[in-house]
Amino acid sequence: MSQDCDCGDAQDQIYQYLDAELDEATATSVRSHLDDCSGCFDSFDFHRRLKTVIKAHLSEEMPDSLSEKVRALIHEETSDVRPTSG
């Protein structure tokens, strides 16, 4: 990505930025754009808070009954998927 980051670039890179997966130059460019663009910063802040909430809930232990339901649903969904020949 070029030094100049526009709204589309910033939005496309939000999760990579949050996960520190961008090279230093790209991260600096995205950060600079977020500092200057309140709309993109608001989106970034929402995704940052969402990731925090999800992470907090993932660390909580799931009741066995819910865990069993999730496993059954996953099994049901994956058993319905048929490989395509191509």
Phi and psi in radians as a Rosetta constraint file:
Dihedral C 1 N 2 CA 2 C 2 CIRCULARHARMONIC -1.252 0.35
Dihedral N 2 CA 2 C 2 N 3 CIRCULARHARMONIC 2.974 0.35
Dihedral C 2 N 3 CA 3 C 3 CIRCULARHARMONIC -1.013 0.35
Dihedral N 3 CA 3 C 3 N 4 CIRCULARHARMONIC -0.673 0.35
Dihedral C 3 N 4 CA 4 C 4 CIRCULARHARMONIC -1.421 0.35
Dihedral N 4 CA 4 C 4 N 5 CIRCULARHARMONIC 2.203 0.35
Dihedral C 4 N 5 CA 5 C 5 CIRCULARHARMONIC -1.954 0.35
Dihedral N 5 CA 5 C 5 N 6 CIRCULARHARMONIC 2.226 0.35
Dihedral C 5 N 6 CA 6 C 6 CIRCULARHARMONIC -1.780 0.35
Dihedral N 6 CA 6 C 6 N 7 CIRCULARHARMONIC 3.135 0.35
Dihedral C 6 N 7 CA 7 C 7 CIRCULARHARMONIC -1.038 0.35
Dihedral N 7 CA 7 C 7 N 8 CIRCULARHARMONIC -0.725 0.35
Dihedral C 7 N 8 CA 8 C 8 CIRCULARHARMONIC -1.080 0.35
Dihedral N 8 CA 8 C 8 N 9 CIRCULARHARMONIC -0.773 0.35
Dihedral C 8 N 9 CA 9 C 9 CIRCULARHARMONIC -1.075 0.35
Dihedral N 9 CA 9 C 9 N 10 CIRCULARHARMONIC -0.799 0.35
Dihedral C 9 N 10 CA 10 C 10 CIRCULARHARMONIC -1.084 0.35
Dihedral N 10 CA 10 C 10 N 11 CIRCULARHARMONIC -0.798 0.35
Dihedral C 10 N 11 CA 11 C 11 CIRCULARHARMONIC -1.104 0.35
Dihedral N 11 CA 11 C 11 N 12 CIRCULARHARMONIC -0.701 0.35
Dihedral C 11 N 12 CA 12 C 12 CIRCULARHARMONIC -1.154 0.35
Dihedral N 12 CA 12 C 12 N 13 CIRCULARHARMONIC -0.447 0.35
Dihedral C 12 N 13 CA 13 C 13 CIRCULARHARMONIC -1.793 0.35
Dihedral N 13 CA 13 C 13 N 14 CIRCULARHARMONIC 0.031 0.35
Dihedral C 13 N 14 CA 14 C 14 CIRCULARHARMONIC -0.969 0.35
Dihedral N 14 CA 14 C 14 N 15 CIRCULARHARMONIC -0.878 0.35
Dihedral C 14 N 15 CA 15 C 15 CIRCULARHARMONIC -1.212 0.35
Dihedral N 15 CA 15 C 15 N 16 CIRCULARHARMONIC -0.634 0.35
Dihedral C 15 N 16 CA 16 C 16 CIRCULARHARMONIC -1.146 0.35
Dihedral N 16 CA 16 C 16 N 17 CIRCULARHARMONIC -0.659 0.35
Dihedral C 16 N 17 CA 17 C 17 CIRCULARHARMONIC -1.121 0.35
Dihedral N 17 CA 17 C 17 N 18 CIRCULARHARMONIC -0.830 0.35
Dihedral C 17 N 18 CA 18 C 18 CIRCULARHARMONIC -1.056 0.35
Dihedral N 18 CA 18 C 18 N 19 CIRCULARHARMONIC -0.601 0.35
Dihedral C 18 N 19 CA 19 C 19 CIRCULARHARMONIC -1.583 0.35
Dihedral N 19 CA 19 C 19 N 20 CIRCULARHARMONIC 0.130 0.35
Dihedral C 19 N 20 CA 20 C 20 CIRCULARHARMONIC 0.957 0.35
Dihedral N 20 CA 20 C 20 N 21 CIRCULARHARMONIC 0.758 0.35
Dihedral C 20 N 21 CA 21 C 21 CIRCULARHARMONIC -1.806 0.35
Dihedral N 21 CA 21 C 21 N 22 CIRCULARHARMONIC 0.077 0.35
Dihedral C 21 N 22 CA 22 C 22 CIRCULARHARMONIC -1.683 0.35
Dihedral N 22 CA 22 C 22 N 23 CIRCULARHARMONIC 2.635 0.35
Dihedral C 22 N 23 CA 23 C 23 CIRCULARHARMONIC -1.165 0.35
Dihedral N 23 CA 23 C 23 N 24 CIRCULARHARMONIC 2.867 0.35
Dihedral C 23 N 24 CA 24 C 24 CIRCULARHARMONIC -1.037 0.35
Dihedral N 24 CA 24 C 24 N 25 CIRCULARHARMONIC -0.745 0.35
Dihedral C 24 N 25 CA 25 C 25 CIRCULARHARMONIC -1.141 0.35
Dihedral N 25 CA 25 C 25 N 26 CIRCULARHARMONIC -0.742 0.35
Dihedral C 25 N 26 CA 26 C 26 CIRCULARHARMONIC -1.187 0.35
Dihedral N 26 CA 26 C 26 N 27 CIRCULARHARMONIC -0.745 0.35
Dihedral C 26 N 27 CA 27 C 27 CIRCULARHARMONIC -1.071 0.35
Dihedral N 27 CA 27 C 27 N 28 CIRCULARHARMONIC -0.712 0.35
Dihedral C 27 N 28 CA 28 C 28 CIRCULARHARMONIC -1.121 0.35
Dihedral N 28 CA 28 C 28 N 29 CIRCULARHARMONIC -0.714 0.35
Dihedral C 28 N 29 CA 29 C 29 CIRCULARHARMONIC -1.128 0.35
Dihedral N 29 CA 29 C 29 N 30 CIRCULARHARMONIC -0.784 0.35
Dihedral C 29 N 30 CA 30 C 30 CIRCULARHARMONIC -1.119 0.35
Dihedral N 30 CA 30 C 30 N 31 CIRCULARHARMONIC -0.791 0.35
Dihedral C 30 N 31 CA 31 C 31 CIRCULARHARMONIC -1.047 0.35
Dihedral N 31 CA 31 C 31 N 32 CIRCULARHARMONIC -0.746 0.35
Dihedral C 31 N 32 CA 32 C 32 CIRCULARHARMONIC -1.074 0.35
Dihedral N 32 CA 32 C 32 N 33 CIRCULARHARMONIC -0.748 0.35
Dihedral C 32 N 33 CA 33 C 33 CIRCULARHARMONIC -1.128 0.35
Dihedral N 33 CA 33 C 33 N 34 CIRCULARHARMONIC -0.756 0.35
Dihedral C 33 N 34 CA 34 C 34 CIRCULARHARMONIC -1.090 0.35
Dihedral N 34 CA 34 C 34 N 35 CIRCULARHARMONIC -0.609 0.35
Dihedral C 34 N 35 CA 35 C 35 CIRCULARHARMONIC -1.154 0.35
Dihedral N 35 CA 35 C 35 N 36 CIRCULARHARMONIC -0.534 0.35
Dihedral C 35 N 36 CA 36 C 36 CIRCULARHARMONIC -1.718 0.35
Dihedral N 36 CA 36 C 36 N 37 CIRCULARHARMONIC -0.250 0.35
Dihedral C 36 N 37 CA 37 C 37 CIRCULARHARMONIC -2.129 0.35
Dihedral N 37 CA 37 C 37 N 38 CIRCULARHARMONIC 1.837 0.35
Dihedral C 37 N 38 CA 38 C 38 CIRCULARHARMONIC -1.152 0.35
Dihedral N 38 CA 38 C 38 N 39 CIRCULARHARMONIC -0.568 0.35
Dihedral C 38 N 39 CA 39 C 39 CIRCULARHARMONIC -1.122 0.35
Dihedral N 39 CA 39 C 39 N 40 CIRCULARHARMONIC -0.820 0.35
Dihedral C 39 N 40 CA 40 C 40 CIRCULARHARMONIC -1.198 0.35
Dihedral N 40 CA 40 C 40 N 41 CIRCULARHARMONIC -0.651 0.35
Dihedral C 40 N 41 CA 41 C 41 CIRCULARHARMONIC -1.108 0.35
Dihedral N 41 CA 41 C 41 N 42 CIRCULARHARMONIC -0.714 0.35
Dihedral C 41 N 42 CA 42 C 42 CIRCULARHARMONIC -1.050 0.35
Dihedral N 42 CA 42 C 42 N 43 CIRCULARHARMONIC -0.731 0.35
Dihedral C 42 N 43 CA 43 C 43 CIRCULARHARMONIC -1.125 0.35
Dihedral N 43 CA 43 C 43 N 44 CIRCULARHARMONIC -0.801 0.35
Dihedral C 43 N 44 CA 44 C 44 CIRCULARHARMONIC -1.011 0.35
Dihedral N 44 CA 44 C 44 N 45 CIRCULARHARMONIC -0.813 0.35
Dihedral C 44 N 45 CA 45 C 45 CIRCULARHARMONIC -1.111 0.35
Dihedral N 45 CA 45 C 45 N 46 CIRCULARHARMONIC -0.696 0.35
Dihedral C 45 N 46 CA 46 C 46 CIRCULARHARMONIC -1.051 0.35
Dihedral N 46 CA 46 C 46 N 47 CIRCULARHARMONIC -0.852 0.35
Dihedral C 46 N 47 CA 47 C 47 CIRCULARHARMONIC -1.144 0.35
Dihedral N 47 CA 47 C 47 N 48 CIRCULARHARMONIC -0.637 0.35
Dihedral C 47 N 48 CA 48 C 48 CIRCULARHARMONIC -1.094 0.35
Dihedral N 48 CA 48 C 48 N 49 CIRCULARHARMONIC -0.807 0.35
Dihedral C 48 N 49 CA 49 C 49 CIRCULARHARMONIC -1.174 0.35
Dihedral N 49 CA 49 C 49 N 50 CIRCULARHARMONIC -0.669 0.35
Dihedral C 49 N 50 CA 50 C 50 CIRCULARHARMONIC -1.062 0.35
Dihedral N 50 CA 50 C 50 N 51 CIRCULARHARMONIC -0.794 0.35
Dihedral C 50 N 51 CA 51 C 51 CIRCULARHARMONIC -1.070 0.35
Dihedral N 51 CA 51 C 51 N 52 CIRCULARHARMONIC -0.651 0.35
Dihedral C 51 N 52 CA 52 C 52 CIRCULARHARMONIC -1.129 0.35
Dihedral N 52 CA 52 C 52 N 53 CIRCULARHARMONIC -0.780 0.35
Dihedral C 52 N 53 CA 53 C 53 CIRCULARHARMONIC -1.118 0.35
Dihedral N 53 CA 53 C 53 N 54 CIRCULARHARMONIC -0.795 0.35
Dihedral C 53 N 54 CA 54 C 54 CIRCULARHARMONIC -1.074 0.35
Dihedral N 54 CA 54 C 54 N 55 CIRCULARHARMONIC -0.779 0.35
Dihedral C 54 N 55 CA 55 C 55 CIRCULARHARMONIC -1.084 0.35
Dihedral N 55 CA 55 C 55 N 56 CIRCULARHARMONIC -0.699 0.35
Dihedral C 55 N 56 CA 56 C 56 CIRCULARHARMONIC -1.125 0.35
Dihedral N 56 CA 56 C 56 N 57 CIRCULARHARMONIC -0.695 0.35
Dihedral C 56 N 57 CA 57 C 57 CIRCULARHARMONIC -1.329 0.35
Dihedral N 57 CA 57 C 57 N 58 CIRCULARHARMONIC -0.473 0.35
Dihedral C 57 N 58 CA 58 C 58 CIRCULARHARMONIC -1.231 0.35
Dihedral N 58 CA 58 C 58 N 59 CIRCULARHARMONIC -0.414 0.35
Dihedral C 58 N 59 CA 59 C 59 CIRCULARHARMONIC -1.442 0.35
Dihedral N 59 CA 59 C 59 N 60 CIRCULARHARMONIC -0.213 0.35
Dihedral C 59 N 60 CA 60 C 60 CIRCULARHARMONIC -1.368 0.35
Dihedral N 60 CA 60 C 60 N 61 CIRCULARHARMONIC 2.551 0.35
Dihedral C 60 N 61 CA 61 C 61 CIRCULARHARMONIC -1.328 0.35
Dihedral N 61 CA 61 C 61 N 62 CIRCULARHARMONIC 2.349 0.35
Dihedral C 61 N 62 CA 62 C 62 CIRCULARHARMONIC -1.524 0.35
Dihedral N 62 CA 62 C 62 N 63 CIRCULARHARMONIC 2.391 0.35
Dihedral C 62 N 63 CA 63 C 63 CIRCULARHARMONIC -1.048 0.35
Dihedral N 63 CA 63 C 63 N 64 CIRCULARHARMONIC 2.559 0.35
Dihedral C 63 N 64 CA 64 C 64 CIRCULARHARMONIC -0.976 0.35
Dihedral N 64 CA 64 C 64 N 65 CIRCULARHARMONIC -0.692 0.35
Dihedral C 64 N 65 CA 65 C 65 CIRCULARHARMONIC -1.102 0.35
Dihedral N 65 CA 65 C 65 N 66 CIRCULARHARMONIC -0.704 0.35
Dihedral C 65 N 66 CA 66 C 66 CIRCULARHARMONIC -1.206 0.35
Dihedral N 66 CA 66 C 66 N 67 CIRCULARHARMONIC -0.728 0.35
Dihedral C 66 N 67 CA 67 C 67 CIRCULARHARMONIC -1.036 0.35
Dihedral N 67 CA 67 C 67 N 68 CIRCULARHARMONIC -0.749 0.35
Dihedral C 67 N 68 CA 68 C 68 CIRCULARHARMONIC -1.125 0.35
Dihedral N 68 CA 68 C 68 N 69 CIRCULARHARMONIC -0.723 0.35
Dihedral C 68 N 69 CA 69 C 69 CIRCULARHARMONIC -1.089 0.35
Dihedral N 69 CA 69 C 69 N 70 CIRCULARHARMONIC -0.751 0.35
Dihedral C 69 N 70 CA 70 C 70 CIRCULARHARMONIC -1.104 0.35
Dihedral N 70 CA 70 C 70 N 71 CIRCULARHARMONIC -0.802 0.35
Dihedral C 70 N 71 CA 71 C 71 CIRCULARHARMONIC -1.032 0.35
Dihedral N 71 CA 71 C 71 N 72 CIRCULARHARMONIC -0.744 0.35
Dihedral C 71 N 72 CA 72 C 72 CIRCULARHARMONIC -1.119 0.35
Dihedral N 72 CA 72 C 72 N 73 CIRCULARHARMONIC -0.730 0.35
Dihedral C 72 N 73 CA 73 C 73 CIRCULARHARMONIC -1.144 0.35
Dihedral N 73 CA 73 C 73 N 74 CIRCULARHARMONIC -0.718 0.35
Dihedral C 73 N 74 CA 74 C 74 CIRCULARHARMONIC -1.101 0.35
Dihedral N 74 CA 74 C 74 N 75 CIRCULARHARMONIC -0.785 0.35
Dihedral C 74 N 75 CA 75 C 75 CIRCULARHARMONIC -1.063 0.35
Dihedral N 75 CA 75 C 75 N 76 CIRCULARHARMONIC -0.761 0.35
Dihedral C 75 N 76 CA 76 C 76 CIRCULARHARMONIC -1.076 0.35
Dihedral N 76 CA 76 C 76 N 77 CIRCULARHARMONIC -0.788 0.35
Dihedral C 76 N 77 CA 77 C 77 CIRCULARHARMONIC -1.161 0.35
Dihedral N 77 CA 77 C 77 N 78 CIRCULARHARMONIC -0.769 0.35
Dihedral C 77 N 78 CA 78 C 78 CIRCULARHARMONIC -1.297 0.35
Dihedral N 78 CA 78 C 78 N 79 CIRCULARHARMONIC -0.455 0.35
Dihedral C 78 N 79 CA 79 C 79 CIRCULARHARMONIC -1.351 0.35
Dihedral N 79 CA 79 C 79 N 80 CIRCULARHARMONIC -0.346 0.35
Dihedral C 79 N 80 CA 80 C 80 CIRCULARHARMONIC -1.412 0.35
Dihedral N 80 CA 80 C 80 N 81 CIRCULARHARMONIC -0.288 0.35
Dihedral C 80 N 81 CA 81 C 81 CIRCULARHARMONIC -1.385 0.35
Dihedral N 81 CA 81 C 81 N 82 CIRCULARHARMONIC 2.146 0.35
Dihedral C 81 N 82 CA 82 C 82 CIRCULARHARMONIC -1.842 0.35
Dihedral N 82 CA 82 C 82 N 83 CIRCULARHARMONIC 2.315 0.35
Dihedral C 82 N 83 CA 83 C 83 CIRCULARHARMONIC -1.093 0.35
Dihedral N 83 CA 83 C 83 N 84 CIRCULARHARMONIC 2.456 0.35
Dihedral C 83 N 84 CA 84 C 84 CIRCULARHARMONIC -1.644 0.35
Dihedral N 84 CA 84 C 84 N 85 CIRCULARHARMONIC 2.495 0.35
Dihedral C 84 N 85 CA 85 C 85 CIRCULARHARMONIC -1.605 0.35
Dihedral N 85 CA 85 C 85 N 86 CIRCULARHARMONIC 2.428 0.35
